[in-house]
Amino acid sequence: MGMTLTEKIIAAHAGLERVEPGQLVLAGVDLALGNDITSPIAIKQFESAGIEEVFDAGKVALVPDHFTPNKDIKSAEQVKMMRDFSRKFRIENFFDIGEMGIEHVLLPDRGLVVPGDLVIGADSHTCTYGALCAFSSGVGSTDLAAAMMSGEVWLKVPESILFLLEGKPGRWVEGKDIILYIIGDIGVDGALYRSMEYGGSGLSHLTMAWRFTMANMAIEAGAKNGIFPFDGITREYAEKHAKRAFRVFEADANARYVDVKTYDLSTLEPQVAFPHLPENTRPISSVGNIEIDQVVIGSCTNGRIEDLRSAAEVLRGKRVNGNLRMIVIPATQEIYLQALREGLIELFVSAGGVVSTPTCGPCLGGHMGVLAEGERAVATTNRNFVGRMGHPGSEVYLANPAVAAASAVAGRIAGPDEVL
Amino acid sequence: MKIEGRVWKFGDDVDTDVIIPARYLNTSDPAELARHCMEDLDPEFSGKVSAGDIIVAGKNFGCGSSREHAPIAIKGAGVSAVVARSFARIFYRNSFNMGLPIFEAPEAAERVNEGDELMIDMEAGTITNRTTGDAFTVEPVPRFMRELIDAGGLMEYMKGRVKRSG
């Protein structure tokens, strides 16, 4: 029996010829990541263990992005702990204010994650890098501490589900809609403990930005990772960004999958996930009249330049509805600059929106856009749990950037065609 | 090892945002996190729960974020174990790494009621409901996970490996 992409990458990093689903292995990591919420616990554990150096100062990345620029004294103390630790242990990849960005957009754009890597991060959306044909998965702070010490992580080899995507998506249907549709189909535990592997002829229509969004949300289906095969689109991105040599893995033709699901992308509409789970999806045509108070365009899911362009296309020459606030957050300093050069920032501000420095802020109800009781938001983020963006009595609806922008204009959840 | 306690029952897909809302994640102090445990589902929970109590829940407990603050908050609130139909995977590994005992036991998760008194026997792999007399089996803990526990947690286990390879 052959191996899946995930099995191949795990086996190679565990020094094994082959691995089987269910097997527990210790695997070497190419990069271990932490943010300002999860690193402090890892740093305390690392230091209390009396360890004198990290396993490789070039293979640890610490990115303060959640409560940054620091929203209060406690969050400033947490980032200071990361800063001091990074200096003491000469961590090469510490991204402070000024060169920061949202971790899962920043690291691949900086070429620190490349195809074939095995990456763990103390952030659940670390699975994003599966877009690059890497194995990446979210872990906790203790796992991060252990990986910083030993360069290893314990992993249970997951079973895999193959998602075959066929056909060409229609206008305004983006990666976000494809993954929301899939999560709506299989549920928030539909891939629990498993790997989501993609295939099919429709992949040729999926840009890297879309693939990052889709791999990012594998965790919202309970998956350990989501992974795309390496193709010309991957190669183009990797050759432009990679800081080191990459390795191409391929699934065997006779790889074993516990399930195969096929989707025709040409039949999809833009999707909206209703409160309070990402699986509560509906096509835009059956959303009904839902008035909203806030729109957030950004996050590790949809804060890339392609996402800002998509929102701008809908907003050009229009005004944000007077009854709501629109917050736009480019995911990195580079994306912010690119958006400036393209005139997108001016467009968003002229339309009546605000543009923030890169931060995870509103996505997790941290700062920069917290909701009051009874308020509703449309967001391009990845979670709409109870209280996710603020008061437990508020509501978050998930959508793609074009739908979010159209909703900002309409004052209610709306598709782009309704406002253009 | 045996764990005994009174049950607090929750439903499916209890996510990490309700176990410990992100607005409190500007600290990792267990006592402070414990005060806000389950706050967005039941604002009174941290005041009602007693040391040794057991959480019983449906499928996909702990879904969402990788925040280890979730098992820290539950443990800090005095909860001695979590029994669920299934666990989200990052929560599962965080609980082992942190030393919070968790048990996959679909039948128990369904049939136990709030307020029941449970006795969990880790060696025997059984859960006894002392209130109703029902007995349930739990999924066995994989050998590697037992080695982690025997070593004193993940950090201790890895320290042993680093020394050996050094």
HADDOCK unambig.tbl for C-alpha pairs under 7 A between the chains (distance, minus, plus):
assign (segid A and resid 37 and name CA) (segid B and resid 25 and name CA) 6.27 0.50 0.50
assign (segid A and resid 37 and name CA) (segid B and resid 26 and name CA) 6.74 0.50 0.50
assign (segid A and resid 38 and name CA) (segid B and resid 67 and name CA) 6.41 0.50 0.50
assign (segid A and resid 41 and name CA) (segid B and resid 28 and name CA) 6.62 0.50 0.50
assign (segid A and resid 74 and name CA) (segid B and resid 26 and name CA) 5.57 0.50 0.50
assign (segid A and resid 74 and name CA) (segid B and resid 27 and name CA) 6.51 0.50 0.50
assign (segid A and resid 75 and name CA) (segid B and resid 26 and name CA) 4.89 0.50 0.50
assign (segid A and resid 122 and name CA) (segid B and resid 66 and name CA) 6.18 0.50 0.50
assign (segid A and resid 123 and name CA) (segid B and resid 65 and name CA) 6.73 0.50 0.50
assign (segid A and resid 123 and name CA) (segid B and resid 66 and name CA) 5.15 0.50 0.50
assign (segid A and resid 124 and name CA) (segid B and resid 65 and name CA) 5.14 0.50 0.50
assign (segid A and resid 124 and name CA) (segid B and resid 66 and name CA) 4.74 0.50 0.50
assign (segid A and resid 138 and name CA) (segid B and resid 66 and name CA) 6.38 0.50 0.50
assign (segid A and resid 138 and name CA) (segid B and resid 90 and name CA) 6.84 0.50 0.50
assign (segid A and resid 139 and name CA) (segid B and resid 66 and name CA) 5.80 0.50 0.50
assign (segid A and resid 139 and name CA) (segid B and resid 90 and name CA) 5.63 0.50 0.50
assign (segid A and resid 140 and name CA) (segid B and resid 66 and name CA) 5.25 0.50 0.50
assign (segid A and resid 140 and name CA) (segid B and resid 67 and name CA) 6.17 0.50 0.50
assign (segid A and resid 140 and name CA) (segid B and resid 68 and name CA) 5.51 0.50 0.50
assign (segid A and resid 140 and name CA) (segid B and resid 90 and name CA) 6.80 0.50 0.50
assign (segid A and resid 140 and name CA) (segid B and resid 94 and name CA) 5.69 0.50 0.50
assign (segid A and resid 141 and name CA) (segid B and resid 68 and name CA) 6.19 0.50 0.50
assign (segid A and resid 142 and name CA) (segid B and resid 97 and name CA) 6.37 0.50 0.50
assign (segid A and resid 146 and name CA) (segid B and resid 154 and name CA) 6.97 0.50 0.50
assign (segid A and resid 146 and name CA) (segid B and resid 155 and name CA) 5.60 0.50 0.50
assign (segid A and resid 146 and name CA) (segid B and resid 158 and name CA) 6.28 0.50 0.50
assign (segid A and resid 150 and name CA) (segid B and resid 158 and name CA) 6.57 0.50 0.50
assign (segid A and resid 150 and name CA) (segid B and resid 162 and name CA) 5.99 0.50 0.50
assign (segid A and resid 189 and name CA) (segid B and resid 60 and name CA) 6.25 0.50 0.50
assign (segid A and resid 192 and name CA) (segid B and resid 88 and name CA) 6.81 0.50 0.50
assign (segid A and resid 193 and name CA) (segid B and resid 89 and name CA) 5.92 0.50 0.50
assign (segid A and resid 220 and name CA) (segid B and resid 64 and name CA) 6.81 0.50 0.50
assign (segid A and resid 222 and name CA) (segid B and resid 88 and name CA) 6.29 0.50 0.50
assign (segid A and resid 364 and name CA) (segid B and resid 22 and name CA) 6.09 0.50 0.50
assign (segid A and resid 365 and name CA) (segid B and resid 22 and name CA) 6.55 0.50 0.50
assign (segid A and resid 365 and name CA) (segid B and resid 23 and name CA) 6.42 0.50 0.50
assign (segid A and resid 366 and name CA) (segid B and resid 22 and name CA) 6.42 0.50 0.50
assign (segid A and resid 366 and name CA) (segid B and resid 23 and name CA) 5.49 0.50 0.50
assign (segid A and resid 385 and name CA) (segid B and resid 17 and name CA) 6.96 0.50 0.50
assign (segid A and resid 386 and name CA) (segid B and resid 18 and name CA) 6.90 0.50 0.50
assign (segid A and resid 387 and name CA) (segid B and resid 40 and name CA) 6.89 0.50 0.50
assign (segid A and resid 388 and name CA) (segid B and resid 17 and name CA) 6.46 0.50 0.50
assign (segid A and resid 392 and name CA) (segid B and resid 40 and name CA) 5.85 0.50 0.50
